[in-house]
């Protein structure tokens, strides 16, 4: 950041740190664009928040009372329809209707200090009720949910969607080079001078990175990990990444990172598609990568073994302390 051609701004939104780096613009223009992006992020935060007053909590209240609700916001309708499509595409491993399970595990809070795990029967009851986004019907702006246990939580979608909105703001302001990081969901816009932007992939159990990668212009990278939002009970780690089919946090994976080429929704998909790769059983992870057409992935398991696609392995620079014997290339 000492480079005087880089303008750097930070803010805290979506429960995480946001970092915007803009290269090669005047200080005045870089500040203006950064502020515009942060304003948009705060708008989305208030619009989509899963437990503080928002359009989503209004919808959840109506569903819990088995009442229809008129949605006057076309953006929210578009988001919900897209989420339904993505839920189906990921065979329901990305399932934003399990807000009640997420709350039960103590993650509808800004501090994770739950000292016991939830009652097994409560978990089983919620899972057996089979909440799904597909159960929500939207017609002529009227939303109706037919399952009272549906509680929408877009925590696994909003950060990626925000990246795509930031992309539009950069284009509209004719900014050519920027790097936007929303808590590990990162978009490379243009370059850092003559070079590609370089980012690190976090080691889930150490303060350093596993590897670095030079992001090509327009590419997005997203990581789902168990090392930021989690509780510890009896020396067991329980993260916020809950398997909708069991009701329990996935415990065999430490992190899943995916890299996606440029597209209008690359930010959204970098957020969403890392979830099934994290949650799926080890033997199914590679199949999910193929199903979702993810050609660049790195998954770190609980035993520190690493599954990586050949495409990403060809692009990555490993740190010196990585044991290459633990790496399996697919």
N, C-alpha and C positions, 0 to 999 in steps of 0.2 A: 504493500500500500504506500510505500515511500515514493513510488513512481508517480511523478506529478502529472502523468497522462491518465492516471486512474483516479476516478472519483468513487469513494467507498461510503456507503450508508448502511446502517443497521437499525433494526426495529424488532419488537417482539409481538408476533401475531400467530394465531393458530396454535398457541401453547408452545411455540418454539422460536428460536432466533432466526431472523431473516437477514440475509447479507446480499446487498446489491453492489456490484462493481461495474462501473461504466468507463469504457476506455475511449480516449481521443475526442471527448466533447468538452466544451467550455464548462467551467465550474457552475455557471448560472444555469445552463441548459441541463447539465447532469443532475443538479439539485432539483430542478423543476420536474424532470422525468421520474427521478427516484420518489419524490413526494407524491406524484400522480399514481405510481405503482403502489406505494404504501397505503394511500387513500383507498384504492381499489381492494387491497387485501383486507383492510379493516371493514370495508363494506361487506365483503364476502363472509368475514368472520361473524359479523352480526346477523347476516342473513341466514347462515347455515349452522349456527352453533347448536350442538346437540343437547345441551341442558340449560343454558341461559336463554332468556326470552329471545325468540327468533321465529322466523316463518316455519322452520322445522319443528320447533317445540309446539307451535300452534297446531301443526298437522298431527303431531304425536298425541296431543291432548284430544283432538277430534277422533282419532283412531281408537284411543283407549276407551272412549265413550260410545264407540260404534256409530259415530255420526259423520255425515258427509261434510266436507268443508270446501268453500269456494277459494280457489287459488287465483289471485289477481296478478301474479307475477309470472310472465311467460318464461323467464330465465329459469325459475325454480321448476316449472313443469318440464322444460327441456332437460334439466339436470336429472330429474327423477326418471324420465323416460330412458335417458342414457344409462343411468345406474341399473335399471331393470335389464337392459340389453347386456350390460357387462356382467351382471350377476349370472345370467343364463350362459354367457360365453365362458365363464370360469367354473361352470358346473357348481355354482352356489358357494364356492370357497371364498369368493368376495361377496359378502352378504351384509349390506348396510342396514338391514332391518333388525339386527340383534342388539340394539341399544340396551334392552333390559338386561341381557347377559353382561354387557360391558359395564353397566352400572352396578350389577350384582358383584362383580369382581373389584369394584372400587375405583374404576377409571373414569367416572363422571365427576371428577374432582381435579383441582389444580395441584394437589399434593397426594401422593400415593402412600398412605400410611396404614392401610388395612393390615391387621395383625393375624387374621385367620382367613382361610379360604371359605368360599360360600358353601352352604348346605347342599349336599349332593342331590337331595330330592328336589330342591328348588331349581338346580341346574337341569336335572332330567326333565322336570315339568316344562321348562321353557323350551328345551330342545325338542321335546316330543310335540309341542304345539306347532312346530314347523313354521316359524315366521319367515316370510320371503317377500322380497320387493315385488315379485310377480303377482302377489295376492292383492296388491294395490291397484285399483282401477281409476283411471283419469279420463273423463269425457266431458267435453265442453267446459273445461276449467274446473270441474267438480271432482274432487278426490274422495275416494271411499276405500277404506281398508276393511277387509272381512275377517281380520284376526286381531283380537285385542292385545296380543302379545307382540305385535309389530311395534317397534320403536326405532325410528330412523336415526342413524348416526353416520354422518358422512366424513368421519375422521380419516378414513382411508381413501378419500377422493378429493377433498377440498384443496389440499396443498397442490396436488397435481393440476387441478382445474385452475387454480390461481396462477400457476406458471404459464398456462396457455393464455390467460388474460393479460399477463405481463408482456408476453410476446407481442400481442396486438398493440399494447401501449408503446412499446419500443418501435414497432414498425410505423405507427401513426405519427411518431415524433422524429422519424428519420434517424434514429439511433442505430448504428450499424454493429457496435461491438459492446457486449455486456455479458456478465455472468450473474445469474440469480440463483441463490441457494435458500430454499425453504426447509430447514431442518433435515438436510440430506437429500431432498428432491431438488435436482440442479438442472438448469437449462443453460447451455452455451449458445450465446447469440453472437455470431461473427467470431472475431479472434481477439487475442491479446497482442496487438501489434502485428508482427509477422508470424507469430506462433499461435498454435491452438491453446485454448485455456486448459490448464492442468488441474485436475482434482484428485483428491485422495479417497480411497475406500477404507472406512474405519475398521480397525480391529475391534471386534465386539468385547473383548476381555482385557484389552490393554489400551493405554492412552495414545498409542501411535497408530499409524495406518498400516493396512496390509499391503497396499499397493497404490500406485498412482496411474492415471490414465490421461492422455491428451484428448479432450473432447473435440470432435470435429464440429464445425459451425452448424448450428441448428439441432444438434443431438441433445438428448435429455438422459439423465441417469437418476435412478430412484432406488432407495434401500429400505427394506423392512427389517428391523432388528429388535432384539429383546433387551437392549442395553440402555434405553432412555426412559421408557414408560413401563415400570414393572414394580411388583411388590416382592418382598422376601418373607417367606413363612417357613419356619423350621429349616432354615438354610436352603430352601428350594426357591428358585426364581420362577415367578409367574408373570409373564408379560401381557401387554394389552392385546396381543395378536391371538385372538380366540378362534379356535376351529368351530365354525357354526354347527358342524355335524356331531361334535362331542360336547360342546359347551365349555371346554377346558382350553387354556392357553397351550399353544404348541410348544413342546419342551425339547424337541430333538434338533431344533434349528437355532443357530445364533443370529444369522443374518442372511438375507437374500438381496442381491444387487442386480439390477438389469439396466441395460443400455439400449436406447431406442433411437432410430434414425429420425430425421426431420419429418414432421407431419403436423397438421393443425391441432391434433390432440395428443402429441407425444408427451407433454407434461402430465396430462391426466392418466395416460396409460402407464407412464413410469411409476406413478403412485399406486394405481390399481393392480397391475399385473405382478408386482413384487409380492403381493399378499398370497395368492395361490402357490407361488413357488416356495414361500416360507412355510405355509401351513401344510401342504401336501406331504404325505409320507415319503421317505427317502426314495423308495422304489418307484414312486409316481412323479417325482419332481421333473425328471427329464421329459416324460410324456407331456406334462403340462406346458413345459417350455415349447415343445413342438406344436401342441394344440393351439397355443397363443401366438405362435410364430415369433418367439423370442430367440433371436440368434446369439445374443450377447448376454450371458448371465454368470454370476458367481454366487455360490451358496456355501456358507460355512456351517457345518453341522456341530452338534454338541460335543463331539469328540475331537474338535479342531480339524477334522478332515474337510477338504474343500472340493466341491464339484464346480467345474468351470467349462464353459463351451470353448471349443477350439477357436472360434472367431474372436472371443474376448481375450483368450490366452495369447493370441497373436498381437494384441494391442496393449497389453498391460505391462507395467514395470513393477516387478515384485520387490518388496523391501528385503534387505540382506538377511534378516533373521527368520525368514519364512522357510519351513522345512518342506522342500519340494516333494519329498516322499509322501506327504499328506495330500497331494493334489492329484485329482483324477480329471483328465480331460475328456470331454464328450463331443 
